[in-house]
Amino acid sequence: MSIKITSDSTCDLSPELLQRYSIAVIPLYVLKDGVSFRDGEDILPADIFAHVDAGGALCTTSAVSQYDYSRFFSGLSAEYDAVIHINLGAGFSSCHQNARAAAAEFANVYAVDSANLSTGQGLVVLCAARMAQQGLPAEEIVRRLNAITPKVEASFLLDRLDYMRKGGRCSAVAALGANLLSLKPCIEVKDGKMAVGKKYRGSFEKCIRQYARERLAERTDLQKDMVFITHTPTAENVLTAVREAVASSADFTETFETEAGCTISCHCGPSTLGILFIRK
């Protein structure tokens, strides 16, 4: 079978990975000052940060409509034996609901809820692409993906809380207290939703090293084929620290480093860094 793997733009896979596996993406919408832009096409994270730094309001994201999905699937369903689309988690957006409704219009289109975001979603996309390359039938790929999604471990460490505060996800008092105490909160994806986990204390570089070791070291339940280091603009010493910590904590076959897209950028801001992988 010829199977096309597609995804929402929120998967945060690099252009190189998208090209390597011939993955097609459909953009979400980013709203800036009431104007709608297509994620990764008309607007990039750098545009969001420049807008906020200049005193602008936070940008927000909007789901892909059922109509947009229908148009996206239409041409692909005619070209391929099957299309498997991996969505941003249903707990974060109505994208999956809209994609399922659109997929129902076609006999050979499947919509999969990644239950995740950023490269937590991207890991599921890559698994799908590799299974398609192996020649597995579409129904079997979907079955396996649904078994993989609960095993994806996604988390991000935040160096600053101003974006969370401006977005109403953190009070001004909590943000001030965190800054005074040099606290770096870890945001985790749990059961398809974001939650605040452990709070680290100290410089971002020190916290990143500790975070990486705690996530990876001495674990026997890791799938060692791939891990993602995903980040918004971050100081080079912090990136060096996380690369070293990941390499010394677990022996992954492939370590991918990618820049987070507009969704993570809108909500978490600069100096956000995550380690994302799959458990056995």
C-alpha positions, 0 to 999 in steps of 0.5 A, a space after each residue: 500500500 502507498 500510505 501518506 502520513 500527515 500531521 498538524 503543524 504543531 508536531 514541530 518536526 524539522 524540515 529535514 525530518 519532514 522531507 526525509 519521511 515525506 510527511 505533509 503538514 497542515 498549519 494551525 492558525 496564529 492570531 496576532 492583533 486580531 489578524 490570522 496567520 498560518 503557523 510556519 507559513 505566514 508567521 514564525 516564532 521569531 515574529 511572535 517574540 518580536 511582537 511581544 518584546 515590542 509591547 504587543 499582546 500575546 498571540 493565540 492559536 486557533 484550530 484547523 477547521 473541518 473544511 480545511 481538513 476536508 480540502 487537505 485530505 481530498 487530494 491526498 486520498 485520491 493519490 494514496 491508498 490511505 492517509 493517516 493524519 496525526 493530530 495535536 492532542 484533543 485535550 489541547 484543541 478541537 483539531 482532532 474533532 474536526 479532523 475526524 469529522 473530515 476523515 469520515 468523508 473519505 473511506 481511506 483517511 484515518 485521524 489519530 489523536 496524539 494526546 500530545 503536543 510539539 515533538 510529543 506529537 512528532 514522535 507519534 508522527 515519526 513512528 507512523 512514517 517508519 511503519 508506513 515505510 515498512 509496508 504495514 497496512 493502514 489499520 495496523 499502523 493506526 492500532 499501533 499508534 493508539 498503543 504508543 500514544 500513552 507511552 510518550 513522555 513529554 515535558 518542558 522546563 521554563 526559564 521565565 514565566 512572563 508568557 504564562 502570566 500574560 496568558 492567564 496561566 500563572 498569577 503575577 504573585 506566583 511569577 514574582 515568587 518564582 523569579 525571586 526564588 529562581 524557580 524553574 517549573 517543569 510543564 508535563 503532559 499528563 493524560 493528554 493535558 498540561 500540568 505543572 510538575 516539579 519546580 527546579 531551583 537555580 540557574 537555568 543551565 544547572 536546572 536543565 542538567 538536573 532535569 535531564 538526568 532525572 528524566 533519563 538516567 538509570 531508567 529501564 523503561 526507555 525506548 532507545 531508538 530516538 529522543 527529542 530536545 525541543 526548544 524555543 530560543 535558548 542560550 548556547 550554554 544551556 543547549 550544550 548542557 542539555 546535549 551533554 546531560 542527555 548523552 551521558 544519561 541514556 544511549 539513544 540511537 538518534 537524538 533530534 534537536 528541533 526548534 519549537 513552533 508557534 504553539 509552544 512559543 505563544 504559550 511558553 515564550 523564549 528559554 523553554 526547553 523539553 526532552 521528549 521520548 517514548 517508554 517501552 
